[in-house]
């Protein structure tokens, strides 16, 4: 059976980095890790083809070649997924769908023939067995969690890696915390399940053998969910692996309590980690208590950020406004925190209630749900009725983004970070496209952009005062261009 694995297109979002990727002639930030892992679980004798619609178009020839289509995706890809499924059905293909979008909304997609939901390691074998016997059901789902030590490595050979700015890998699933607005624990459980260090090294070797030398993102929802295993097994293995490689940098997601463990941060940096996304959410203790963000409470969040930055980990931060306990002062408090922290990549969104979360159930019981969850963190929409009033919330939200992404404040924040950041030990080789990106940025931002004064100020300051971080300074300038574009597209500037 010829299988077409299709990844629908992302809209312009904060994390798509579409406007930044143009500077290095890349088409997408990351490949579809889930679909490539599914490919490795399908029968080896089945011919397979990947169509990532973020890097290439889905053609009539693709559809004519295939016998069936596996469609994956996240909530933010909802519209593209609908269009893609319609094209597949017009071509007479059986459509099999799975992933976060369909886990929560499978009853909204009538044209899909079969849903393989939740963890495919458990549901896909049953579907394949029934398919072979000619009795495939429409929905396969489970409340169980799999042993990811048995999960195969993704079929990277199906993807054209030259189109991507970074690649991804998964070490763990699950998170020990229970934030009210987060659906991670509903999807993957509270107990972090881990791959063996040997698995991760084998997957990295596979990427390296394919010629990859760029950044690798560990997509774990909380990389430090099991600190003991990290310290004893994975990080020592990564440190040893890096000794014979040409500078492969890593980044990941973690909880803010990482700042409490200096030895762990030191090991991560030595292993090649130079950045980490942290869900900071809010400087309000009352709102942190409301959403059960226990790991963020009763601490100096600003100092925690600084500790990670000084250790050599660039902190990317997630922030939320619209909690029930938020007062009108929260908008200025968020601005002040972000500016003082030096968090350059600051993702600020309105509180939303994804299906499956405790927040969703609370909003449903209170009659405060309002439409579908868009899945876009910074589009200025929410599917709940906020206590402060929607107009006031949107106005305050607009004020935050107008401030933190205005050239004056954005470049000032970037320089605050660059002054304190400890240079990472492992840096990737500077390829030709990234060298050209400096030239392109100097034209687009330094000559044609409204931020040209701020651009050249940081350009020459970094060149003279922090030359080892000069390329990172240019990267920040390019990111700022993307963030302002997204803000304008979403009518928040």
Secondary structure, DSSP 4 states (H G I P E B T S, - for coil): --EEEEEPPP-S-GGG-HHHHGGGT-SBSS--HHHHHHHHHS-TTS-EEEEETTTS---HHHHHH-SEEEEE--GGGHHHHHHHHHHHHHTT-EEEEESHHHHHHGGG-TT-SEEE-S-HHHHHHHHHHHHHTT---SEE--S----GGGPPPP-GGGS-GGGBSEEEE--EE--S---TT--HHHHH-SS-EE--HHHHHHHHHHHHHTT--SEEEE--S-TTTTHHHIIIIIHHHHHHHHTTSS---EEEEE-GGGGG-HHHHHHHHHHTEEEEEEEEE-S-HHHHHHTT-GGGSSS-HHHHHHHHHHHT-EEEEEEEE--TT--TTHHHHHHHHHHHHT-SSEEEEE----TTSHHHHHHHHTT-B-S-----TTSS--SB--TT-HHHHHHHHHHHHHHHTSHHHHHHHHHHHHHHPPPPS------HHHHHHHHHHHHHTTTSSTTHHHHHHHHHHHHHH-GGGHHHHHHHHHHHHHHHHHHHHTT--
